[in-house]
Amino acid sequence: MTSIKFHCDDDCHNSPRKADARDLVIAWAAGDADAVTSALTDDTTWQVVGRADELGADAVPGYVAEIGERGPSAIHIHNLLSHGKGVAVDGTLESAQGDLGFSHVIIYASHSKNAKVAEVTSYVVPIRQ
């Protein structure tokens, strides 16, 4: 896991769900597979658009490690939007191997404030320098 700088304009004070999604995305950016998997249900699916396979919960740690291996230095979260069981988070990730733009759509298993993540759809693209 890598220590990275974090920038987010949304303080999430009135939305624990947004705060949870923010923390999940920060863990993803840092390559912290343990923190990410602890937020997931046992049958979570994670679709990274452009990859041939949909990731099950057992494959997520490998994907998160790939992100961490990029040498991330900073994450900038531009937007956090929540409605019902869903949260959308977009921003940029600065890394030694080149910056990435990302958007994650995170769906929780229920409306409960303690619900875990049931599915994620991610768009992750290189940003031209």
C-alpha positions in Angstrom: 0.0 0.0 0.0 1.2 3.5 -0.9 0.7 6.7 1.1 -0.9 9.3 -1.2 -2.0 13.0 -1.0 -5.8 13.4 -1.0 -7.9 16.3 -2.3 -11.7 16.5 -2.1 -13.9 19.5 -2.1 -16.9 17.6 -0.7 -16.8 17.3 3.1 -19.4 14.5 3.2 -20.6 15.6 6.6 -24.3 14.9 5.9 -23.8 11.7 4.0 -22.1 8.7 5.6 -22.6 6.8 2.4 -20.6 9.4 0.4 -17.9 9.3 3.1 -17.7 5.5 2.8 -17.5 5.7 -1.0 -14.8 8.4 -0.8 -12.8 6.1 1.6 -13.2 3.1 -0.7 -11.9 5.1 -3.7 -8.9 6.4 -1.7 -8.1 2.8 -0.6 -8.4 1.8 -4.3 -6.0 4.6 -5.4 -3.5 3.7 -2.7 -3.6 0.0 -3.6 -4.9 -1.0 -0.2 -6.6 -4.3 -1.1 -7.5 -5.1 2.5 -9.4 -1.9 3.0 -11.2 -2.3 -0.3 -12.2 -5.9 0.2 -13.4 -5.3 3.7 -16.0 -2.9 2.2 -17.3 -5.5 -0.2 -20.0 -8.3 0.1 -18.8 -11.8 -0.5 -20.4 -11.8 -4.0 -19.5 -8.3 -5.1 -18.9 -7.8 -8.8 -16.6 -5.2 -10.1 -16.7 -4.3 -13.8 -13.8 -2.3 -15.2 -15.0 -1.0 -18.5 -12.7 -2.1 -21.3 -11.5 -5.3 -19.5 -12.9 -8.5 -20.9 -13.8 -10.0 -17.5 -16.0 -8.9 -14.7 -14.1 -9.2 -11.4 -15.6 -11.2 -8.6 -14.8 -10.4 -5.0 -11.9 -12.8 -5.0 -10.2 -11.1 -8.0 -10.6 -7.5 -6.7 -7.3 -7.6 -4.5 -5.3 -8.3 -7.7 -6.9 -5.4 -9.5 -6.4 -3.0 -6.6 -2.7 -4.1 -6.4 -2.3 -3.2 -10.1 -3.4 0.3 -9.3 -1.0 0.5 -6.3 1.9 -0.7 -8.4 1.4 2.4 -10.6 3.1 4.5 -7.8 0.2 6.8 -7.0 1.2 10.1 -5.4 -2.1 12.0 -5.3 -5.9 11.6 -5.8 -8.2 14.4 -6.6 -11.9 13.7 -6.1 -13.9 16.1 -8.2 -17.5 14.9 -7.6 -19.3 12.6 -5.2 -23.0 12.1 -6.0 -25.3 9.9 -4.0 -28.9 8.7 -4.5 -30.5 5.7 -2.9 -28.1 2.8 -2.8 -25.7 4.3 -5.3 -22.8 6.7 -5.2 -20.8 8.0 -8.1 -17.2 9.2 -7.6 -15.0 10.8 -10.3 -11.6 12.4 -10.3 -8.0 12.0 -11.2 -5.1 9.8 -9.9 -1.6 11.1 -10.2 1.0 8.3 -10.5 4.6 7.6 -11.5 3.3 5.6 -14.5 1.1 8.4 -15.8 -2.1 10.1 -14.5 -5.5 8.4 -14.8 -9.0 9.8 -14.9 -11.6 7.7 -13.2 -15.3 7.3 -12.5 -16.7 4.7 -10.2 -20.4 3.9 -9.8 -20.8 2.1 -6.5 -24.0 0.3 -5.6 -24.5 -0.8 -2.0 -26.3 -4.0 -1.0 -29.1 -2.2 0.8 -30.1 1.2 2.1 -28.7 0.4 5.6 -25.9 2.7 6.7 -23.8 -0.4 7.5 -24.4 -1.9 4.0 -21.4 -3.3 2.1 -20.7 -2.7 -1.6 -22.5 -5.1 -3.9 -21.3 -3.9 -7.3 -18.9 -1.4 -8.8 -18.6 -0.2 -12.4 -15.3 1.7 -13.1 -14.1 3.8 -16.0 -10.4 4.3 -15.7 -8.5 6.0 -18.6 -5.0 7.4 -19.1 -4.8 11.2 -19.2 -2.6 12.5 -21.9 0.2 14.7 -20.7 
